[in-house]
Amino acid sequence: MLLPLLGVCVGLIIGYLFPPVNIPVVYTRYISVAFLAGLDTVTGAWRAGLENNFCLSTFILGFTTNTALAAFLTYTGDKMGVDFYLAVIVTFGVRVFTNFAAIRRCLYKLYFSNIK
């Protein structure tokens, strides 16, 4: 539990010390869907960790493939003139909220199962 917290702290320090990166408007869809796909994978890993089912290789593979698939669908939609990125946002958004609901249930069981 200490290692993820340490990673968040290091990330916040790096983000504070270095200047922000300007992303061209053309890439904002790709960055947003890639971020959402990554967030889905991270929340899924958190859930798996709470359920004692975490596997690092599955996490790395899921993070890579989810992010690449989200960017690919967005790119394909852009080339076809169809807003596929909306489907990606809805799909990964629902998965993030589903994972957070499961995390909430796991934490509730973990911390409040003895209180009546």
C-alpha positions as CSV (number, residue, x, y, z in Angstrom):
1,M,0.0,0.0,0.0
2,L,3.0,2.3,0.6
3,L,4.4,1.9,-2.9
4,P,1.4,3.3,-4.8
5,L,1.2,6.2,-2.4
6,L,4.9,6.9,-3.0
7,G,4.4,6.8,-6.7
8,V,1.6,9.4,-6.5
9,C,3.7,11.6,-4.4
10,V,6.7,11.4,-6.8
11,G,4.3,12.1,-9.7
12,L,2.9,15.2,-8.0
13,I,6.4,16.5,-7.2
14,I,7.5,16.0,-10.8
15,G,4.4,17.6,-12.1
16,Y,4.9,20.6,-9.8
17,L,8.6,21.1,-10.6
18,F,8.5,20.8,-14.4
19,P,6.6,23.3,-16.7
20,P,3.4,22.1,-18.3
21,V,3.5,20.5,-21.7
22,N,1.5,22.2,-24.4
23,I,-0.4,19.6,-26.4
24,P,-1.6,20.6,-29.9
25,V,-5.4,20.7,-30.2
26,V,-5.3,18.0,-32.9
27,Y,-4.1,15.5,-30.3
28,T,-6.5,16.3,-27.5
29,R,-9.0,13.5,-28.3
30,Y,-6.2,11.0,-28.4
31,I,-4.8,12.1,-25.1
32,S,-8.2,12.2,-23.4
33,V,-9.2,8.7,-24.5
34,A,-5.7,7.3,-23.7
35,F,-6.0,8.9,-20.2
36,L,-9.4,7.4,-19.6
37,A,-8.2,4.0,-20.8
38,G,-5.2,4.2,-18.5
39,L,-7.5,5.3,-15.6
40,D,-9.7,2.3,-16.3
41,T,-6.7,0.0,-16.1
42,V,-5.4,1.6,-12.9
43,T,-8.8,1.3,-11.2
44,G,-9.0,-2.3,-12.3
45,A,-5.6,-3.0,-10.8
46,W,-6.6,-1.3,-7.6
47,R,-9.7,-3.5,-7.5
48,A,-7.7,-6.6,-8.2
49,G,-5.3,-5.7,-5.5
50,L,-8.1,-5.4,-3.0
51,E,-9.5,-8.7,-4.1
52,N,-6.0,-10.3,-3.8
53,N,-6.0,-11.0,-7.5
54,F,-3.4,-8.6,-8.9
55,C,-0.9,-9.7,-11.5
56,L,1.7,-7.2,-12.7
57,S,2.0,-8.7,-16.2
58,T,-1.8,-8.5,-16.7
59,F,-1.7,-4.9,-15.5
60,I,1.1,-3.9,-17.9
61,L,-0.6,-5.8,-20.8
62,G,-4.0,-4.3,-20.0
63,F,-2.6,-0.8,-19.7
64,T,-0.8,-1.0,-23.0
65,T,-3.5,-2.6,-25.0
66,N,-6.4,-0.5,-23.6
67,T,-4.5,2.7,-24.3
68,A,-3.5,1.6,-27.8
69,L,-7.0,0.4,-28.6
70,A,-8.6,3.6,-27.4
71,A,-6.2,5.7,-29.5
72,F,-6.6,3.4,-32.6
73,L,-10.4,3.6,-32.4
74,T,-10.2,7.4,-32.1
75,Y,-7.8,7.5,-35.1
76,T,-10.0,5.2,-37.2
77,G,-13.0,7.2,-36.4
78,D,-11.3,10.5,-37.3
79,K,-10.2,9.0,-40.7
80,M,-13.8,7.7,-41.4
81,G,-15.5,10.9,-40.2
82,V,-17.2,9.1,-37.3
83,D,-16.9,10.1,-33.7
84,F,-15.7,6.7,-32.4
85,Y,-14.0,8.5,-29.5
86,L,-17.4,9.0,-27.9
87,A,-18.0,5.2,-27.8
88,V,-14.5,4.8,-26.2
89,I,-15.3,7.5,-23.6
90,V,-18.6,5.9,-22.7
91,T,-17.2,2.4,-22.5
92,F,-14.1,3.2,-20.4
93,G,-16.1,5.7,-18.4
94,V,-18.6,3.0,-17.4
95,R,-15.8,0.6,-16.6
96,V,-14.1,3.2,-14.3
97,F,-17.3,3.8,-12.4
98,T,-17.9,0.0,-12.1
99,N,-14.4,-0.4,-10.8
100,F,-14.8,2.4,-8.3
101,A,-18.1,0.8,-7.1
102,A,-16.3,-2.5,-6.6
103,I,-13.4,-0.7,-4.8
104,R,-15.9,1.0,-2.5
105,R,-17.6,-2.4,-1.6
106,C,-14.2,-4.0,-1.0
107,L,-13.1,-1.1,1.3
108,Y,-16.4,-1.2,3.1
109,K,-16.1,-4.9,3.8
110,L,-12.5,-4.5,4.8
111,Y,-13.0,-1.7,7.3
112,F,-16.6,-1.9,8.4
113,S,-17.3,-5.6,8.5
114,N,-16.6,-5.9,12.2
115,I,-18.8,-2.9,13.2
116,K,-22.5,-3.5,13.8
